[in-house]
């Protein structure tokens, strides 16, 4: 299975580091290969919302077990408030 996320507010390095910490190995500057999953961390770009600029990174996770997806969501998907 595969999921695509467009994430804002964190640097691409933080996402890349997360996947390495989860047992992955960087095969190049964008791809991290782990047990039962592959993550592609896209280039970071800046998105302006009102007067503020936010970093935005596209992340694609291919997986055969929901474990990496659950950990990613727990770490990075937050609600404002």
C-alpha positions in Angstrom: 0.0 0.0 0.0 1.0 3.6 -0.4 0.1 6.9 1.3 1.0 10.4 0.4 1.2 13.3 2.8 1.9 17.0 2.3 3.3 18.2 5.5 3.8 21.8 6.7 5.7 23.3 9.7 8.6 21.0 10.0 11.9 20.8 8.0 12.4 17.9 5.6 15.5 16.9 7.6 13.2 16.2 10.6 11.1 13.8 8.5 14.1 12.1 7.0 15.7 11.7 10.5 12.5 10.1 11.8 12.5 7.4 9.2 16.2 6.6 9.9 15.4 6.4 13.6 12.6 3.9 12.8 15.3 1.5 11.4 15.5 2.8 7.8 18.7 3.3 5.8 19.0 6.3 3.4 19.6 5.0 -0.1 19.9 8.5 -1.4 19.0 12.0 -0.2 15.3 11.4 -0.6 14.7 7.7 -0.1 14.8 5.8 3.2 14.3 2.0 3.1 13.1 0.2 6.2 11.8 -3.2 7.1 8.4 -3.5 5.3 8.4 0.1 4.1 10.0 2.7 1.9 9.7 6.5 2.4 10.4 9.2 -0.1 10.9 12.6 1.5 10.5 15.3 -1.2 12.2 18.6 -1.5 11.2 21.3 1.0 9.5 24.4 -0.4 8.2 27.5 1.3 4.5 28.2 1.4 3.1 31.6 2.4 -0.1 31.6 4.4 -1.1 35.1 5.2 2.0 36.9 6.5 3.7 33.7 7.5 6.0 31.3 5.6 5.9 27.6 6.4 8.2 24.8 5.1 6.2 22.2 3.1 7.4 18.7 2.3 5.7 15.9 0.3 6.2 12.5 1.8 5.2 9.2 0.2 5.3 6.0 2.3 5.0 2.6 0.7 4.3 -0.1 3.3 3.2 -3.7 3.9 2.6 -3.2 7.7 0.6 -0.3 9.2 3.2 0.0 12.0 5.3 2.7 10.3 2.2 4.6 9.2 0.8 4.6 12.8 4.1 5.8 14.2 4.4 8.5 11.6 0.9 9.8 12.3 1.4 9.7 16.0 4.7 11.7 15.7 3.7 14.3 13.0 -0.1 14.6 12.6 -1.3 17.1 15.1 -4.3 19.3 15.6 -4.0 23.0 16.3 -5.6 24.6 19.2 
